[in-house]
């Protein structure tokens, strides 16, 4: 039995050494894994910051490109707008001339279709309208005369009418 106890003690010591050795390896491995995890986390954070830095630099580069390409764009667009405005004005004047000519032609055709006495009457009415327009203009000019002059004009008109 003594031999068996000695063997058991030796086995226990060997097992203890083995467990201790295994434990030390496990602790070292765990420490190494922990350091690796920390390092990986740090590297991940640095990569994230680097990503934002690269994105900022790229955006700044693109902004400078856009700014450089549009520096004179506003002035170019203004010039183009002025050209279009001039062309539109020319088209408008041409169209206005054509429409006026066609209206006059249509008026002449209409007058020609009316009996001669009606044409004479139209001409008489046009002359009368021109005369009335002249009177209106003259009255407009007289409207700027002072109130006393207006009162005198009213009395003179009433005396002529009587």
C-alpha positions as CSV (number, residue, x, y, z in Angstrom):
1,X,0.0,0.0,0.0
2,X,2.8,2.3,0.6
3,X,3.8,1.8,-3.0
4,X,0.3,2.7,-4.1
5,X,0.2,5.8,-2.0
6,X,3.6,6.9,-3.3
7,X,2.4,6.3,-6.8
8,X,-0.7,8.3,-6.1
9,X,1.3,11.2,-4.7
10,X,3.6,11.2,-7.7
11,X,0.6,11.1,-10.0
12,X,-1.0,13.9,-8.1
13,X,2.2,16.0,-8.3
14,X,2.5,15.3,-12.0
15,X,-1.2,16.2,-12.5
16,X,-0.8,19.3,-10.4
17,X,2.3,20.3,-12.5
18,X,0.4,19.6,-15.7
19,X,-2.6,21.6,-14.5
20,X,-0.4,24.4,-13.4
21,X,1.4,24.4,-16.7
22,X,-1.8,24.2,-18.6
23,X,-3.3,27.0,-16.5
24,X,-0.3,29.2,-17.1
25,X,-0.5,28.6,-20.9
26,X,-4.2,29.4,-20.8
27,X,-3.6,32.6,-18.8
28,X,-0.9,33.6,-21.3
29,X,-3.2,32.7,-24.2
30,X,-6.0,34.7,-22.6
31,X,-3.7,37.7,-22.0
32,X,-2.5,37.5,-25.6
33,X,-6.0,37.3,-26.9
34,X,-7.0,40.2,-24.7
35,X,-4.1,42.3,-26.1
36,X,-5.1,41.2,-29.6
37,X,-8.7,42.2,-29.0
38,X,-7.7,45.6,-27.7
39,X,-5.3,46.1,-30.6
40,X,-8.0,45.1,-33.0
41,X,-10.5,47.5,-31.4
42,X,-8.0,50.3,-31.6
43,X,-7.2,49.5,-35.2
44,X,-10.9,49.4,-36.0
45,X,-11.4,52.8,-34.4
46,X,-8.4,54.2,-36.3
47,X,-9.7,52.8,-39.6
48,X,-13.1,54.5,-38.8
49,X,-11.4,57.9,-38.2
50,X,-9.3,57.3,-41.4
51,X,-12.4,56.6,-43.4
52,X,-14.0,59.9,-42.3
53,X,-10.7,61.7,-43.1
54,X,-10.5,60.2,-46.6
55,X,-14.2,61.1,-47.2
56,X,-13.6,64.7,-46.1
57,X,-10.6,65.0,-48.3
58,X,-12.4,63.6,-51.3
59,X,-15.4,65.9,-50.7
60,X,-13.1,68.9,-50.4
61,X,-11.4,67.9,-53.7
62,X,-14.7,67.5,-55.5
63,X,-15.9,70.9,-54.1
64,X,-12.8,72.6,-55.4
65,X,-13.4,71.0,-58.8
66,X,-17.0,72.2,-58.9
67,X,-16.1,75.6,-57.7
68,X,-13.4,75.9,-60.4
69,X,-15.7,74.8,-63.2
70,X,-18.5,77.2,-62.2
71,X,-16.5,80.4,-61.5
72,X,-17.5,82.1,-64.7
73,X,-20.7,80.2,-65.2
74,X,-23.0,83.0,-63.9
75,X,-21.6,85.6,-66.2
76,X,-21.9,83.2,-69.2
77,X,-25.5,82.5,-68.3
78,X,-26.2,86.2,-68.1
79,X,-24.7,86.8,-71.5
80,X,-26.7,83.9,-72.9
81,X,-29.9,85.3,-71.4
82,X,-29.2,88.7,-73.0
83,X,-28.7,87.1,-76.4
84,X,-32.0,85.2,-76.1
85,X,-33.8,88.4,-74.9
86,X,-32.5,90.2,-78.0
87,X,-33.6,87.4,-80.3
88,X,-37.0,87.3,-78.6
89,X,-37.4,91.1,-79.0
90,X,-36.6,90.8,-82.7
91,X,-39.1,88.0,-83.1
92,X,-41.7,90.0,-81.2
93,X,-41.2,93.1,-83.4
94,X,-41.4,91.0,-86.6
95,X,-44.5,89.3,-85.4
96,X,-46.1,92.6,-84.4
97,X,-45.3,94.1,-87.8
98,X,-46.9,91.1,-89.6
99,X,-50.0,91.1,-87.4
100,X,-50.4,94.9,-87.9
101,X,-50.1,94.5,-91.7
102,X,-52.6,91.6,-91.8
103,X,-55.0,93.5,-89.6
104,X,-54.9,96.5,-91.9
105,X,-55.3,94.2,-94.9
106,X,-58.3,92.6,-93.2
107,X,-59.8,96.1,-92.4
108,X,-59.3,97.2,-96.0
109,X,-61.1,94.0,-97.3
110,X,-63.9,94.6,-94.8
111,X,-64.3,98.2,-95.9
112,X,-64.3,97.1,-99.5
113,X,-67.1,94.6,-98.8
114,X,-69.3,97.3,-97.3
115,X,-71.4,99.4,-99.6
116,X,-69.8,102.7,-100.6
117,X,-72.1,104.9,-98.5
118,X,-71.2,102.8,-95.4
119,X,-67.4,103.3,-96.2
120,X,-68.0,107.0,-96.3
121,X,-69.8,106.9,-93.0
122,X,-67.0,105.0,-91.5
123,X,-64.5,107.6,-92.7
124,X,-66.7,110.3,-91.3
125,X,-66.9,108.6,-87.9
126,X,-63.1,108.1,-87.9
127,X,-62.6,111.8,-88.5
128,X,-65.1,112.7,-85.8
129,X,-63.3,110.3,-83.4
130,X,-60.0,112.0,-84.2
131,X,-61.5,115.5,-83.5
132,X,-63.0,114.3,-80.2
133,X,-59.6,112.8,-79.2
134,X,-58.0,116.2,-79.8
135,X,-60.7,117.9,-77.7
136,X,-60.0,115.4,-74.9
137,X,-56.3,116.1,-75.0
138,X,-57.0,119.8,-74.9
139,X,-59.3,119.4,-71.9
140,X,-56.6,117.3,-70.2
141,X,-54.2,120.1,-70.6
142,X,-56.7,122.6,-69.3
143,X,-57.3,120.4,-66.3
144,X,-53.9,121.3,-65.0
145,X,-55.0,125.0,-64.9
146,X,-55.7,126.4,-61.4
147,X,-59.2,126.2,-59.8
148,X,-59.9,129.9,-60.5
149,X,-59.3,129.4,-64.2
150,X,-61.7,126.4,-64.1
151,X,-64.4,128.5,-62.5
152,X,-63.9,131.2,-65.2
153,X,-64.2,128.5,-67.9
154,X,-67.4,127.2,-66.4
155,X,-69.0,130.6,-66.3
156,X,-67.9,131.4,-69.8
157,X,-69.4,128.1,-71.1
158,X,-72.7,128.7,-69.3
159,X,-72.9,132.2,-70.7
160,X,-72.3,130.8,-74.3
161,X,-74.9,128.1,-73.8
162,X,-77.5,130.7,-72.7
